[in-house]
Each structure stands twice: as C-alpha cells, then as structure tokens.
Amino acid sequence: MTSSGAPVVLGVESSCDETGFGIVSDGVLLGQGLASSASQHAMFGGVVPEIAARAHLDAVVPTLQIALDDAGVQARDITHVAVTSGPGLATAVHVGLAAAKSIAWALDKPLYGVHHLAGHAAADTLEHGPLPEQSIVLIVSGGHTSILAVGDLVRDPIEHLGDTLDDAAGEAFDKVSRLLGLGYPGGPAISRAAVGGDPAAFAFPRAMLRPGDAPFTFSFSGLKTSVARTVETLERAGEPVPVADIAASFEQAVVDVLVTKALRAVQERGLDTLVIVGGVAANARLRAVAQERCDAAGIELRIPPPRLCTDNGAMIAAVGDLLVRSGAEPSGLSIAADPSAVLHGAQLPLLR
C-alpha cells in the first residue's frame, strides 16, 4: 500500500506486439514501461505471432524494471497484479500471463485476469477521471472496431451495440498502407502521407451508412478493395499514383463512418458522452473530426492522449485498480489465457 493506504496495482500487457507494464494507484498512473517489436514485423507487413512472443520474452524483465523506476516504487510495494488474459495472439498473451503469474506468486499478491478491450476503455480514466454513469465507447484498433454501451466499467455488463463484419479499422489502415508502399504499422504511415493530400480527391465508399443498414455495424473490407482497384487502374493506365490524395481520401472515409455511427449511438441512447479509445484513436484526423462533430452536437468527447491509445500496461493496471477498489474477487493463479475472449465484462472469468 502507499502512504495513503491505496492499492498499488501492476498491470501487464502482451496481447500483440507491445510489451507493457504500468503501475496505478487510486486512479493515478504512477509510471509505466513499454517496448514494441513493430520494427521486427515491418518486413512482413503485419505481426508475426512467433516473433512477437520471442520479443515479449526478451522485453519482460527490462520493461518491468523501467516501469518500477518510472513509478519510483520497488517490487515489494506492489499490492495487486492485473494482466491481459485475452483476447490477443495466443503465443503473445501466454508470455504476459506467465510473467504476471510469476510476479504475483513471487510477491504473494492477488492476480486479476483482465479483458484487453476493457483496458482500452479504462485508459481514458487515467487522463480524464472516472467514466460517467453511462457512456458510449468506440474502440478502434488493429484487431477490433466496436461500439459499446458502458456503465460502471467493472461492475456492470458491457453491451455490444455493433462490431465490424470483416477488417477492423486498424487492419484496413495496415492493408492500404501496404498497397501504397508506405510500410507497417499502417496507421501512422497513412496519417503522415495524408497530411499533404486532398481528402475529397477520391470518393471511396462509406460502408453500412445507407438507410436500412445495421446502425452500429462496421465493414471496411470494401473500402480497402476500392483503394486497391483505384491504384491498379492508375498503374495500368501508366499514370502516377497520387499517394497523398489516396491516403487522405481513405483516411477520411474511415473517419466519416466511425464518427457517424458513434454519434448515432450516443444520440439514440440519449447520452451526452462519447469515449474513443484504441490504437486508431491516436489518429489526428479522427480526433479533429470527432471533436468538431461532438461540439456541434453538444456531446462531450473523451479521448486519451496518444501514448495511452496504443496497447500498454497502464490501461491494464487501471482496470486492475478499479477491480480492487470495487471489491472484486481475484482470478487467482489458475486463470488461463483466452485468446478469443468476447467482451462481456472487465474481468475475464476462469475457463472451466
């Protein structure tokens, strides 16, 4: 415990290609450490699970030490441990889970298995304080695009209003970036390329926005295909490919759909707060358009700073901190990895 008696929660994240440790106490981020293996995956155009797992193994101990040093605490000061136990790449999740179990066992501290996506939602609380009683949360990342109705993040069931039918938004960014020769990861690469482009240069499709379409469901596969056909048509005609214009037009198409559907959810539920989280929430265009449209609609927009949007241990520690303070029972050392876990609540149940 800290001098105030508050729990000191260590969070462990390893679901994809970031190895993250964060330390949170009473809703305050004390420190964190983060290592990424993105550069090792760049030549493959996406994450290779075996490479990610080996990178996690290499990074666990030094990244934990960075987090402890950053927080100004020692391992013996940790009172609880929280870890992503799903969803994610199976080999990657197992490394972080094994590390968290080892730490919890060595320190004789309670262990909580946390849902990765609940972590993204909790990341915003580290910047803006507790979530309101009811809010809409838009999660946009490399593997997930979902609209959720959220009450108390750790006490109430989390309601899925809509998910993506195919590619997640971040996955579409990666694939279009590869088409344009911009490299991996695609989100930052597209964003940089789009700065000098015209977002109205190409009329790429805004899928699932027609009357009668599922109001909160996403689909980005057709958009990706449209970009590919545009590039192919230009190349066949021997014309130069205007990378900046295509990047900007693609980015705008994604942003339009994300913001339109998220605002629709807020308004239909009669709420006044939209929270946008996940790796794609770091996108400057998404942040600007969402702010503009929320301001016009009288809706409060909450987006964590970019450093808390990508996968990190701080967000997992934030969930753990909320669970501890709510009196939740620890998961224990028998918690198993659940790489395909569906989000129903912040704490993952034990698999039987």
C-alpha distance (Angstrom), angle and dihedral (degrees) to the residues before:
residue distance angle dihedral
M1 . . .
T2 3.80 . .
S3 3.79 121.2 .
S4 3.80 87.3 -87.8
G5 3.78 90.6 54.2
A6 3.81 92.9 -113.6
P7 3.81 118.4 144.4
V8 3.81 117.8 -101.8
V9 3.80 107.0 -142.7
L10 3.80 125.0 -163.5
G11 3.82 114.5 -153.4
V12 3.80 123.3 -158.5
E13 3.83 123.6 -162.6
S14 3.82 127.5 -179.2
S15 3.81 106.3 140.2
C16 3.81 97.0 127.7
D17 3.81 132.1 -7.1
E18 3.82 101.1 -35.0
T19 3.78 122.6 84.5
G20 3.79 106.3 -154.2
F21 3.79 137.0 -179.0
G22 3.79 122.3 178.4
I23 3.78 134.3 175.3
V24 3.82 119.9 -149.4
S25 3.79 130.9 177.0
D26 3.80 124.4 -175.4
G27 3.80 92.7 -18.3
V28 3.80 94.3 -48.7
L29 3.81 123.4 115.3
L30 3.80 106.9 -130.6
G31 3.79 97.3 -179.6
Q32 3.78 146.0 -40.6
G33 3.78 145.1 -159.8
L34 3.80 125.3 -149.9
A35 3.80 133.7 -176.1
S36 3.80 125.5 -178.4
S37 3.79 130.1 -159.4
A38 3.85 92.6 -167.6
S39 3.81 92.4 118.2
Q40 3.82 90.0 57.8
H41 3.80 90.8 56.2
A42 3.80 97.0 44.1
M43 3.80 95.8 92.9
F44 3.81 89.6 55.2
G45 3.81 94.9 49.1
G46 3.80 92.1 -126.1
V47 3.78 144.7 31.1
V48 3.81 117.3 -57.4
P49 3.82 106.6 -153.6
E50 3.81 96.7 -146.1
I51 3.80 92.4 50.0
A52 3.80 90.6 47.5
A53 3.81 91.9 51.1
R54 3.81 93.0 50.3
A55 3.80 90.3 47.7
H56 3.81 89.9 52.0
L57 3.79 90.0 52.5
D58 3.80 90.8 52.7
A59 3.80 93.8 45.0
V60 3.80 103.4 43.2
V61 3.80 101.0 86.4
P62 3.83 99.7 39.1
T63 3.82 92.2 43.3
L64 3.80 91.7 50.3
Q65 3.80 89.1 51.5
I66 3.81 91.1 50.2
A67 3.81 90.0 53.4
L68 3.80 92.9 48.9
D69 3.81 91.6 48.1
D70 3.80 92.0 46.1
A71 3.80 90.9 51.5
G72 3.79 93.6 44.3
V73 3.81 92.2 -127.7
Q74 3.77 135.8 115.3
A75 3.78 128.1 -129.9
R76 3.80 91.0 -102.7
D77 3.83 89.1 60.9
I78 3.82 91.5 64.2
T79 3.81 111.2 104.8
H80 3.83 101.1 178.4
V81 3.81 138.1 16.1
A82 3.82 126.6 -145.3
V83 3.79 124.8 -174.0
T84 3.78 139.7 -179.0
S85 3.79 103.8 -107.5
G86 3.81 93.3 172.1
P87 2.93 165.1 54.3
G88 3.79 109.5 20.5
L89 3.78 143.5 76.2
A90 3.80 105.8 -27.4
T91 3.80 96.5 -134.4
A92 3.79 91.5 46.4
V93 3.81 96.5 46.7
H94 3.80 90.5 50.9
V95 3.80 92.8 58.1
G96 3.79 94.9 54.2
L97 3.79 92.0 42.0
A98 3.80 91.4 51.7
A99 3.81 90.3 48.4
A100 3.81 92.4 49.3
K101 3.80 92.1 47.8
S102 3.80 90.1 50.2
I103 3.80 92.0 50.6
A104 3.80 93.7 45.3
W105 3.81 91.4 47.5
A106 3.80 94.3 46.1
L107 3.82 92.5 48.5
D108 3.82 93.5 36.9
K109 3.81 90.7 -127.7
P110 3.84 131.7 144.5
L111 3.82 117.4 -92.0
Y112 3.81 126.5 -146.5
G113 3.80 124.6 -164.6
V114 3.80 108.8 -142.7
H115 3.81 133.7 -163.7
H116 3.79 109.4 -118.2
L117 3.82 94.7 -136.5
A118 3.79 92.7 51.4
G119 3.78 84.4 56.5
H120 3.80 91.0 59.2
A121 3.81 90.0 52.3
A122 3.80 91.2 47.8
A123 3.81 91.5 51.2
D124 3.79 88.8 75.4
T125 3.80 91.6 58.8
L126 3.81 89.4 63.6
E127 3.80 89.0 62.3
H128 3.80 105.6 30.0
G129 3.80 104.8 22.7
P130 3.82 128.5 -118.6
L131 3.79 118.8 -4.5
P132 3.82 116.0 -109.2
E133 3.80 119.6 -98.5
Q134 3.81 89.6 -93.7
S135 3.80 129.4 13.4
I136 3.78 143.5 152.2
V137 3.79 115.0 -114.3
L138 3.81 120.8 -160.8
I139 3.80 110.7 -161.6
V140 3.80 114.1 -164.1
S141 3.78 119.1 174.8
G142 3.77 143.5 130.6
G143 3.78 92.8 -78.4
H144 3.80 105.1 23.3
T145 3.78 141.2 47.1
S146 3.79 111.9 175.5
I147 3.78 142.0 149.9
L148 3.80 111.9 -143.0
A149 3.79 134.2 -173.8
V150 3.80 105.2 -140.7
G151 3.80 130.9 -171.6
D152 3.80 119.5 164.8
L153 3.79 99.7 -3.6
V154 3.80 96.7 -140.6
R155 3.82 103.0 27.4
D156 3.80 103.9 41.1
P157 3.81 130.0 62.4
I158 3.81 112.6 -103.5
E159 3.81 113.5 -124.2
H160 3.79 120.2 -144.4
L161 3.78 109.1 -144.4
G162 3.79 94.2 175.7
D163 3.79 144.1 -17.1
T164 3.78 136.6 -171.6
L165 3.79 119.3 -78.8
D166 3.81 93.4 -149.9
D167 3.81 133.4 -12.6
A168 3.79 117.1 25.2
A169 3.80 114.6 -128.0
G170 3.80 92.8 -104.9
E171 3.80 91.0 48.8
A172 3.81 89.7 53.3
F173 3.81 89.4 51.8
D174 3.81 89.9 52.6
K175 3.80 93.6 48.9
V176 3.82 95.1 46.3
S177 3.80 90.4 46.1
R178 3.79 88.7 55.0
L179 3.83 90.4 48.9
L180 3.80 89.9 53.5
G181 3.80 93.8 44.9
L182 3.80 92.5 -116.5
G183 3.79 98.2 129.1
Y184 3.80 137.0 -134.9
P185 2.98 137.0 -17.4
G186 3.77 90.1 41.4
G187 3.80 101.6 -161.8
P188 3.81 98.3 68.1
A189 3.82 91.5 35.7
I190 3.82 93.6 54.1
S191 3.79 91.0 43.9
R192 3.81 92.1 53.7
A193 3.80 93.0 45.9
A194 3.81 92.3 47.9
V195 3.80 94.5 58.0
G196 3.79 93.2 86.1
G197 3.79 96.1 34.8
D198 3.79 136.0 97.6
P199 3.84 110.9 -113.8
A200 3.82 89.4 -157.4
A201 3.81 96.5 50.3
F202 3.81 94.0 97.6
A203 3.80 126.3 31.8
F204 3.79 98.4 -138.4
P205 3.84 116.3 179.3
R206 3.80 124.0 -89.4
A207 3.80 98.9 -148.5
M208 3.82 124.7 -148.9
L209 3.82 94.9 13.3
R210 3.81 98.1 109.2
P211 3.81 121.5 107.4
G212 3.78 107.7 -88.0
D213 3.82 94.9 28.6
A214 3.79 117.0 122.8
P215 3.82 101.0 -83.6
F216 3.81 98.8 -136.1
T217 3.81 102.5 26.9
F218 3.81 122.1 108.6
S219 3.79 134.8 -152.6
F220 3.80 123.6 179.8
S221 3.80 101.5 163.6
G222 3.83 93.6 89.7
L223 3.80 91.1 49.8
K224 3.79 90.7 53.0
T225 3.82 90.0 48.9
S226 3.80 91.2 49.8
V227 3.80 90.6 54.0
A228 3.81 90.5 48.5
R229 3.82 92.2 51.3
T230 3.80 91.2 47.9
V231 3.81 91.5 52.9
E232 3.80 91.5 45.1
T233 3.83 92.7 50.0
L234 3.80 92.3 50.6
E235 3.80 93.2 47.5
R236 3.81 92.7 48.6
A237 3.78 89.7 52.0
G238 3.80 89.7 51.2
E239 3.79 91.3 -118.5
P240 3.80 123.8 140.5
V241 3.79 115.7 -100.9
P242 3.84 109.1 -120.6
V243 3.79 94.8 -140.9
A244 3.81 96.2 -180.0
D245 3.82 93.5 51.0
I246 3.80 93.1 46.1
A247 3.81 91.8 47.1
A248 3.80 92.0 48.9
S249 3.81 93.5 45.7
F250 3.80 92.3 47.8
E251 3.80 92.1 47.1
Q252 3.81 91.3 49.9
A253 3.81 91.6 50.1
V254 3.81 91.4 53.9
V255 3.80 93.0 45.2
D256 3.81 93.6 48.5
V257 3.80 92.0 55.3
L258 3.80 95.2 43.5
V259 3.79 95.3 49.3
T260 3.80 96.4 40.6
K261 3.80 93.8 52.9
A262 3.79 95.0 41.6
L263 3.81 92.6 51.0
R264 3.79 90.1 46.6
A265 3.81 89.1 56.2
V266 3.82 92.4 50.2
Q267 3.80 92.5 49.0
E268 3.81 96.7 43.3
R269 3.81 90.3 51.2
G270 3.79 91.2 48.1
L271 3.81 92.1 -122.8
D272 3.79 131.5 139.0
T273 3.82 105.3 -149.6
L274 3.80 131.7 75.6
V275 3.80 119.7 -173.7
I276 3.82 118.1 -165.8
V277 3.80 117.1 -166.3
G278 3.81 141.4 159.3
G279 3.78 133.9 71.1
V280 3.81 95.4 -59.5
A281 3.82 89.0 54.3
A282 3.81 85.4 77.1
N283 3.82 88.5 68.2
A284 3.80 109.1 115.4
R285 3.82 94.6 -147.7
L286 3.80 92.4 52.1
R287 3.80 91.2 48.7
A288 3.81 92.9 49.1
V289 3.81 97.0 46.0
A290 3.80 93.1 43.7
Q291 3.81 90.9 50.5
E292 3.80 92.3 48.5
R293 3.79 94.3 48.9
C294 3.81 94.8 41.9
D295 3.80 90.4 51.0
A296 3.80 90.2 51.2
A297 3.81 91.1 49.9
G298 3.81 96.0 44.1
I299 3.79 92.6 -115.3
E300 3.80 124.3 142.1
L301 3.80 111.4 -123.8
R302 3.79 120.2 -153.9
I303 3.81 120.0 -171.9
P304 3.80 122.5 161.0
P305 3.81 118.1 -127.7
P306 3.83 114.4 -85.2
R307 3.83 92.4 -101.9
L308 3.81 88.9 63.4
C309 3.83 96.0 42.9
T310 3.79 98.4 72.2
D311 3.81 120.3 66.5
N312 3.81 110.7 -68.0
G313 3.77 142.2 155.1
A314 3.80 93.4 -119.2
M315 3.80 92.1 70.7
I316 3.81 91.7 51.7
A317 3.79 90.5 48.4
A318 3.82 87.8 50.8
V319 3.82 90.8 57.2
G320 3.79 90.6 45.3
D321 3.79 90.3 50.9
L322 3.82 91.0 51.4
L323 3.82 91.2 47.6
V324 3.80 92.8 50.1
R325 3.80 93.0 47.9
S326 3.82 91.1 47.9
G327 3.79 91.2 55.0
A328 3.82 95.6 -114.1
E329 3.79 117.4 169.3
P330 3.82 113.8 -109.2
S331 3.79 117.5 -109.2
G332 3.80 92.6 -132.1
L333 3.77 132.0 -146.7
S334 3.82 92.7 -63.0
I335 3.82 92.9 69.9
A336 3.81 109.9 125.8
A337 3.77 131.5 -149.0
D338 3.82 113.3 -98.0
P339 3.84 105.2 -169.2
S340 3.82 93.5 -178.9
A341 3.81 97.9 40.7
V342 3.81 114.8 158.0
L343 3.79 115.8 -137.0
H344 3.79 110.0 -110.7
G345 3.78 98.2 133.2
A346 3.79 142.1 -2.5
Q347 3.81 95.2 -103.2
L348 3.78 118.0 58.7
P349 3.80 115.7 -132.3
L350 3.79 122.0 -123.9
L351 3.79 111.6 -91.8
R352 3.79 113.4 -119.9
